[in-house]
Amino acid sequence: MAIKLYGAAGSTATLQVQACLAEKDLHYEFVSINMSYKEHKTPEFLSRNPFGQVPAFEDGDLKLFESRAITQYLAHTYADKGNDVIIKDPKKMAIVAVWIEVESQKFDPACSKLVWELGYKPMFGMTSDDVVVEENEKKLEQVLDVYESRLSQSKYLGGDSFTLADLHHLPVIKYLMGTKAKRLFEARPHVSAWVADIQSRPAWVKAITT
Amino acid sequence: MVVKVYGPIKAACPQRVLACLLELGVDFELIGVDLDSNEHKQPGFLQKQPFGQVPVVEDEDFRLFESRAIIRYYATKYGDKNRKLYGTTLEEKALVDQWLEVEAHHFNDMVYTIVLQKLVIPKMGGKTDHDLVQNCEKKLEQVFDIYEQRLSKSSHLAGDWFTLADLSHLPGIRYLVNECELSHMVRDRKNVNLWWNDISNRPAWKKVMQLFHELS
């Protein structure tokens, strides 16, 4: 199969790419990388991603890493397949690009520590650090305040239609909605409605159940 | 009408945008924003950029923020002025995006923290967290090791020509080799050193540096 995704169950970055593959209705081979056995640090894997992180990706001869580069490649290359997750008009796409950066530079850093403390640590039988949780919840609240304002003017973050700017949030939201941090999303009506909308997309449901 | 770029010349993210506009020969007007007096957190500025950060770009009635979104837009819009800057095929573009992501996540996070701890916090009267700085420096060395390996295979990060992925590093590495006193990270690595000499001597970047010295 031409498209191969090297990733791990539970990796939010891997899930970003899987969400995109599902939206684009693309077939691919999933190659599981066992992180408990440090398979992501083997020379073979490092030749696919020199930073030793999942996911890594190939489409025929093209090899890529960095989930947001992969989703953007898929969105442009397979523009005529599945659902649109980018916008053709350059100015409208530039606005989508702004909010892709916002997720990458503001939302994800604020959430990654919360996902670790509230999501992964309990799974591994470790205790969360309340100080870290409080600090990062504050940061997330500041970001969600901006989102609340944005979503009161625009149906989706990048504009009128669902795009990668929204899709990239799905894996982290999936984890946080299963923790006490969900109250931060639920307290903001436009954010809450947007979360419900994007989580109900058939492609997303397919991506997390298969 | 010229493109308006809001932000101080001394800040990294406006420099990233200016370097790109200069590479493409796009005329701009730089409108200073006084970070020291918190101009970027005032309601007037927050209207333009809800996170209260620089830069913001206004192109007639079109407004953008996030420097890496801005450079992608202009490199696409003026692709005919420099075809290789953001790739000519989908595959080339994907590789540029890949290394832009690397710069944004692996490289920038470390440089940002080092600059914050070593330069910004002391200036504001606070104490540098030396353990954190040391930790970041160690991680940054590992990133440069990966760059050294990558640059042994191609002259630039995304291929054998200058792209947005290289351009995006210019402001951060400038900080490292100057105020942060970490130039050894570049100089001690043969391929990284060659690459830095190449990209930092491009006329567009030299023009940014000229403005930096004139306006600071």
Interface residues (C-beta under 8 A of the other chain):
Chain A: P50 F51 L62 L64 F65 E66 S67 R68 A69 I70 Q72 Y73 H76 T77 P90 K91 M93 A94 I95 A97 V98 I100 E101 V102 S104 Q105 K106 P109 V146 S149 R150
Chain B: P50 F51 F62 L64 F65 E66 R68 A69 R72 Y73 T76 K77 L90 E91 K93 A94 L95 D97 Q98 L100 E101 V102 A104 H105 H106 D109 I146 Q149 R150
